């Protein structure tokens, strides 16, 4: 008997869980380019928590930093998702949940009601007797929610007679930089990796006014690149040392340092990252264990004893002069204006750096770029 939880990508509504998850993910993938949405994981695992009891619920509550009162959890996510709907006008930020249920079972009415009302998640029956069709239905939803940027999350071997439920969360973003890059300024340049290699990269550049500063406690430069007509921005953390990223990423959770608006000579590489990760081991390391075992207490979900067998996250980001787009993340870069005046603050991202896409309350995407 198993329960399959597939997560599409996508800090956050609660904060600390997403910070802790990213720390483990960044350490595990220190030598790989990374794009992730800890928020997406939090939302799906919180849906699971709504059906959990006993030790299973206790572990999830402790790790996810959730209130013991599930009604309070439901209110929190309802408020968050309601506020998100229709907020962005020019930038596109969309978040969707979906539940697929083995057609031999059905979600228990109370669970179905709470996820529909608070998590805005629709349930749909799929037949495990036709794995190809079931996979096609799931992946079609994924493609639609991510504007074709993520093609699939489920595979034929994921669908078998033991499958009860698939829970999905998709998050998609697309925006234009407030200060765009001019493609004629993009030149081939050297990128220095942490292991002291020199690799060519297409480096975008502009001079413009941005919130930016050197932050001594981070030993890093930080810049905020806002998206046009949006509350969202990309914040980039550039360590002073070429090999300083691992240490920097331990410190940036909840960053709130002062960033004055100043003239900046900005250089940023074009990059594309496609990323996939199985998250069960990381979640177990964080303390969510029982839900993956035969002792899982998920009696509030379906009429059948159930456990989680798999947690997957897929994500994509592309950054260029025109912008970036992703199934978990899409950001769009633009062209800047040269201005006369004092010598500008230099921000040259020619070695490994970390980045987040966020508004004033929530981090939607987070990752690092370590090599072209």
C-alpha positions as CSV (number, residue, x, y, z in Angstrom):
1,X,0.0,0.0,0.0
2,X,1.5,3.3,-1.0
3,X,0.8,6.9,-1.6
4,X,2.6,8.7,-4.3
5,X,3.2,12.4,-3.8
6,X,4.6,14.2,-6.9
7,X,5.6,17.8,-6.5
8,X,6.0,20.2,-9.3
9,X,7.8,23.0,-8.5
10,X,7.7,25.4,-8.2
11,X,10.5,32.2,2.0
12,X,7.3,31.5,2.4
13,X,4.0,31.3,4.2
14,X,5.7,29.9,7.3
15,X,9.3,30.9,6.7
16,X,11.6,28.6,8.6
17,X,10.7,25.3,6.9
18,X,11.6,26.7,3.5
19,X,14.8,28.1,4.8
20,X,15.8,24.8,6.4
21,X,14.9,22.9,3.2
22,X,16.9,25.1,1.0
23,X,19.9,24.9,3.2
24,X,20.0,21.1,2.8
25,X,19.2,21.3,-0.9
26,X,21.9,23.9,-1.5
27,X,24.5,21.8,0.4
28,X,23.5,18.6,-1.4
29,X,23.7,20.3,-4.8
30,X,26.6,22.6,-4.0
31,X,28.4,21.7,-7.3
32,X,25.3,22.0,-9.5
33,X,23.3,24.9,-10.8
34,X,20.1,25.0,-8.8
35,X,16.6,26.4,-9.1
36,X,14.0,25.3,-6.6
37,X,10.8,26.4,-4.9
38,X,10.7,25.4,-1.2
39,X,7.4,27.1,-1.1
40,X,5.9,24.6,-3.5
41,X,7.1,21.7,-1.2
42,X,5.7,23.4,1.8
43,X,2.2,23.8,0.3
44,X,2.0,20.2,-0.9
45,X,3.3,18.8,2.4
46,X,0.8,21.0,4.3
47,X,-2.0,19.5,2.3
48,X,-0.8,16.1,3.4
49,X,-0.7,17.4,7.0
50,X,-4.4,18.1,6.8
51,X,-5.1,14.4,6.5
52,X,-2.5,13.2,9.1
53,X,-2.9,12.1,12.7
54,X,-0.8,10.8,15.5
55,X,3.0,10.7,15.2
56,X,2.8,11.4,11.5
57,X,1.0,14.7,12.1
58,X,3.3,15.6,15.0
59,X,6.5,15.2,12.9
60,X,5.0,17.2,10.0
61,X,3.8,19.9,12.4
62,X,7.2,20.2,14.0
63,X,9.2,20.3,10.7
64,X,6.7,22.4,8.7
65,X,6.3,24.8,11.7
66,X,2.5,24.5,11.5
67,X,0.0,25.3,14.2
68,X,-1.6,22.4,16.0
69,X,-5.1,23.8,15.0
70,X,-5.7,22.6,11.5
71,X,-8.4,25.2,11.0
72,X,-5.7,27.8,11.5
73,X,-3.6,26.1,8.9
74,X,-6.5,26.1,6.5
75,X,-7.2,29.8,7.1
76,X,-3.5,30.7,6.6
77,X,-3.3,29.0,3.2
78,X,-6.7,30.3,2.1
79,X,-5.6,33.9,2.9
80,X,-2.3,33.4,1.1
81,X,-3.7,31.9,-2.1
82,X,-6.6,34.3,-2.2
83,X,-4.3,37.3,-1.9
84,X,-2.1,35.9,-4.6
85,X,-4.9,35.6,-7.2
86,X,-5.0,38.5,-9.6
87,X,-2.5,40.5,-7.7
88,X,0.2,40.8,-10.4
89,X,-0.8,42.6,-13.6
90,X,2.2,42.8,-15.9
91,X,4.3,40.1,-14.2
92,X,2.6,36.7,-14.2
93,X,2.7,34.7,-11.0
94,X,0.4,31.7,-10.9
95,X,0.2,28.9,-8.3
96,X,-2.1,25.9,-8.7
97,X,-2.8,22.7,-6.8
98,X,-4.3,19.5,-8.1
99,X,-5.1,16.0,-6.6
100,X,-5.4,12.9,-8.7
101,X,-7.1,9.9,-7.0
102,X,-7.1,6.2,-7.9
103,X,-10.7,5.8,-9.2
104,X,-11.2,2.8,-6.9
105,X,-11.1,5.2,-4.0
106,X,-12.3,8.7,-3.2
107,X,-11.0,11.5,-1.0
108,X,-12.8,11.6,2.4
109,X,-15.4,14.4,2.2
110,X,-13.8,16.5,5.0
111,X,-10.4,16.4,3.4
112,X,-11.8,17.1,0.0
113,X,-13.7,20.1,1.3
114,X,-10.7,21.7,3.1
115,X,-8.3,21.3,0.2
116,X,-10.8,22.7,-2.2
117,X,-11.7,25.6,0.0
118,X,-8.3,26.5,1.5
119,X,-5.8,25.1,-1.0
120,X,-8.0,25.8,-4.0
121,X,-7.3,22.2,-5.2
122,X,-9.6,20.2,-7.5
123,X,-9.7,16.4,-7.3
124,X,-9.9,14.2,-10.4
125,X,-10.1,10.4,-10.7
126,X,-7.6,8.5,-12.7
127,X,-7.5,4.8,-13.6
128,X,-4.4,2.8,-12.6
129,X,-5.5,0.1,-15.0
130,X,-4.3,2.4,-17.8
131,X,-0.9,3.8,-16.7
132,X,-0.2,5.6,-20.0
133,X,-3.5,7.4,-19.9
134,X,-3.1,8.3,-16.2
135,X,0.4,9.7,-16.8
136,X,-0.9,11.6,-19.8
137,X,-3.6,13.3,-17.7
138,X,-1.1,14.2,-15.0
139,X,1.6,15.5,-17.3
140,X,-1.0,17.5,-19.4
141,X,-2.0,19.4,-16.3
142,X,1.7,20.0,-15.5
143,X,2.4,21.4,-19.0
144,X,-0.6,23.6,-18.9
145,X,0.2,25.1,-15.5
146,X,3.8,25.8,-16.4
147,X,3.1,27.1,-19.9
148,X,4.9,24.1,-21.4
149,X,8.1,24.8,-19.5
150,X,8.0,21.5,-17.6
151,X,6.8,18.7,-19.9
152,X,6.3,15.9,-17.3
153,X,6.5,14.9,-13.7
154,X,5.0,11.4,-13.8
155,X,6.3,8.3,-15.5
156,X,4.5,5.1,-16.4
157,X,6.3,3.2,-13.6
158,X,4.8,5.6,-11.0
159,X,1.3,4.3,-11.7
160,X,0.5,0.9,-10.3
161,X,-2.3,-0.8,-8.4
162,X,-1.0,0.4,-5.0
163,X,-1.3,4.1,-6.0
164,X,-4.0,5.9,-4.1
165,X,-3.3,9.7,-4.5
166,X,-1.1,12.1,-6.4
167,X,-0.7,15.6,-5.0
168,X,0.7,18.3,-7.3
169,X,1.6,22.0,-6.8
170,X,2.7,24.1,-9.8
171,X,4.1,27.6,-9.6
172,X,4.9,29.7,-12.6
173,X,6.4,33.2,-13.0
174,X,7.2,35.5,-15.9
175,X,8.2,39.1,-15.6
176,X,10.1,41.9,-17.3
177,X,12.9,43.7,-15.7
178,X,12.2,47.3,-14.7
179,X,15.6,48.2,-16.1
180,X,16.2,46.1,-19.2
181,X,19.5,44.9,-20.7
182,X,20.6,45.9,-24.2
183,X,21.6,42.7,-26.1
184,X,24.2,44.7,-28.0
185,X,26.1,45.1,-24.7
186,X,26.2,41.3,-24.1
187,X,29.8,40.0,-24.6
188,X,31.8,36.9,-24.1
189,X,33.5,37.0,-20.7
190,X,35.3,34.7,-18.2
191,X,33.4,33.1,-15.4
192,X,35.5,31.9,-12.5
193,X,34.3,28.6,-10.9
194,X,34.9,27.7,-7.2
195,X,37.5,25.0,-8.3
196,X,39.5,27.8,-10.1
197,X,38.5,27.0,-13.6
198,X,37.9,29.7,-16.2
199,X,34.8,29.1,-18.3
200,X,33.4,31.4,-21.0
201,X,29.9,32.9,-20.5
202,X,27.7,35.4,-22.3
203,X,27.8,38.4,-19.9
204,X,25.0,40.9,-20.0
205,X,25.8,44.4,-18.8
206,X,24.2,47.8,-18.0
207,X,24.7,50.9,-15.8
208,X,21.6,51.9,-13.9
209,X,20.2,52.8,-10.5
210,X,19.5,49.8,-8.3
211,X,19.2,49.0,-4.6
212,X,22.7,47.5,-3.9
213,X,25.3,47.4,-1.3
214,X,28.2,45.4,0.2
215,X,27.0,43.7,3.4
216,X,29.9,43.0,5.8
217,X,28.2,40.3,7.8
218,X,27.6,38.4,4.6
219,X,31.0,39.3,3.1
220,X,29.0,39.7,-0.1
221,X,27.5,42.2,-2.5
222,X,23.7,42.2,-2.7
223,X,21.6,43.7,-5.5
224,X,17.8,43.9,-6.0
225,X,16.5,43.8,-9.6
226,X,12.8,44.7,-9.6
227,X,10.3,43.5,-12.2
228,X,8.2,46.0,-14.1
229,X,4.9,47.0,-12.6
230,X,5.2,44.3,-10.0
231,X,5.9,43.7,-6.3
232,X,8.4,41.0,-7.3
233,X,12.1,41.2,-7.6
234,X,15.2,39.1,-8.0
235,X,17.8,39.5,-5.3
236,X,21.3,38.3,-6.1
237,X,23.9,37.5,-3.5
238,X,27.5,37.7,-4.8
239,X,30.2,36.5,-2.3
240,X,33.5,38.5,-2.3
241,X,35.4,35.2,-2.4
242,X,35.2,33.1,-5.6
243,X,34.7,30.0,-3.4
244,X,32.6,31.8,-0.8
245,X,29.1,30.6,-1.9
246,X,28.6,27.7,0.5
247,X,29.4,29.9,3.5
248,X,27.2,32.7,2.2
249,X,24.2,30.5,1.6
250,X,24.2,29.6,5.3
251,X,23.7,33.3,6.2
252,X,21.2,34.6,3.7
253,X,17.9,33.2,5.2
254,X,15.7,36.1,6.1
255,X,18.1,38.7,4.8
256,X,17.0,42.2,5.6
257,X,20.1,44.4,5.2
258,X,20.0,48.0,4.1
259,X,20.3,48.4,0.3
260,X,20.6,52.1,-0.7
261,X,19.6,53.1,-4.3
262,X,22.8,53.9,-6.1
263,X,24.4,53.9,-9.6
264,X,25.5,50.4,-10.4
265,X,27.8,49.0,-13.1
266,X,26.0,45.6,-13.4
267,X,27.3,42.5,-15.1
268,X,25.2,39.4,-15.0
269,X,25.6,36.1,-17.1
270,X,22.8,34.7,-19.2
271,X,21.9,31.3,-17.9
272,X,19.4,28.5,-18.1
273,X,18.9,25.8,-15.4
274,X,16.7,22.7,-15.6
275,X,16.6,20.9,-12.3
276,X,15.0,17.8,-10.8
277,X,15.4,16.4,-7.3
278,X,13.9,13.5,-5.3
279,X,13.2,15.1,-1.9
280,X,12.2,12.1,0.3
281,X,15.6,11.7,1.9
282,X,16.0,15.4,2.6
283,X,12.5,15.5,4.2
284,X,13.4,12.5,6.3
285,X,16.6,14.1,7.4
286,X,14.6,17.1,8.5
287,X,12.4,14.9,10.6
288,X,9.4,13.9,8.5
289,X,9.8,10.1,8.7
290,X,6.6,8.3,9.6
291,X,4.6,9.5,6.6
292,X,7.0,7.5,4.4
293,X,6.6,4.2,6.3
294,X,3.9,1.6,6.6
295,X,3.0,3.1,10.0
296,X,1.9,6.4,8.3
297,X,-1.3,7.8,9.8
298,X,-3.1,9.4,7.0
299,X,-6.6,8.2,7.8
300,X,-8.1,11.5,6.9
301,X,-7.2,11.1,3.2
302,X,-8.9,8.1,1.7
303,X,-10.5,4.9,2.9
304,X,-7.3,2.9,2.4
305,X,-4.1,2.9,4.6
306,X,-1.7,5.1,2.8
307,X,1.9,6.4,2.8
308,X,4.0,8.7,0.7
309,X,6.4,6.9,-1.6
310,X,7.9,9.7,-3.6
311,X,8.4,13.4,-3.5
312,X,9.7,15.0,-6.7
313,X,10.5,18.6,-7.6
314,X,11.2,19.8,-11.1
315,X,12.1,23.4,-12.0
316,X,13.4,25.5,-14.8
317,X,14.7,29.1,-15.1
318,X,16.1,31.0,-18.0
319,X,17.7,34.4,-17.7
320,X,18.6,36.5,-20.7
321,X,18.3,40.1,-22.0
322,X,14.6,39.8,-22.8
323,X,13.8,37.9,-19.6
324,X,13.6,34.6,-17.9
325,X,10.9,32.0,-18.0
326,X,10.4,28.9,-16.0
327,X,8.1,26.2,-15.0
328,X,9.0,26.9,-11.6
329,X,10.4,30.2,-12.3
330,X,10.4,32.7,-15.1
331,X,12.2,36.0,-14.9
332,X,12.7,38.5,-17.7
333,X,15.7,40.7,-18.0
334,X,15.9,44.0,-19.8
335,X,18.0,47.0,-20.9
336,X,19.5,49.7,-18.8
337,X,20.3,53.4,-19.1
338,X,23.8,54.8,-18.8
339,X,24.0,57.8,-16.6
340,X,26.7,60.3,-15.8
341,X,27.9,61.0,-12.3
342,X,30.1,59.5,-9.5
343,X,31.9,56.2,-10.1
344,X,29.3,53.4,-10.0
345,X,29.1,50.6,-7.5
346,X,30.5,47.5,-9.3
347,X,28.5,44.3,-9.3
348,X,30.3,41.8,-11.5
349,X,28.7,38.3,-11.2
350,X,31.7,36.5,-12.7
351,X,31.8,33.8,-10.1
352,X,29.2,31.6,-8.2
353,X,26.3,33.5,-6.7
354,X,22.9,32.8,-5.1
355,X,19.5,34.3,-6.0
356,X,15.9,34.5,-4.9
357,X,12.7,35.7,-6.5
358,X,10.5,37.2,-3.9
359,X,8.1,39.9,-2.8
360,X,8.2,41.7,0.5
361,X,6.8,38.7,2.4
362,X,7.5,35.5,0.4
363,X,10.3,33.8,-1.5
364,X,8.8,31.9,-4.5
365,X,12.0,30.6,-6.1
366,X,15.6,30.2,-4.8
367,X,18.8,28.8,-6.2
368,X,22.4,29.3,-7.2
369,X,24.5,29.5,-10.3
370,X,27.9,27.9,-10.0
371,X,29.1,27.2,-13.6
372,X,28.0,27.9,-17.2
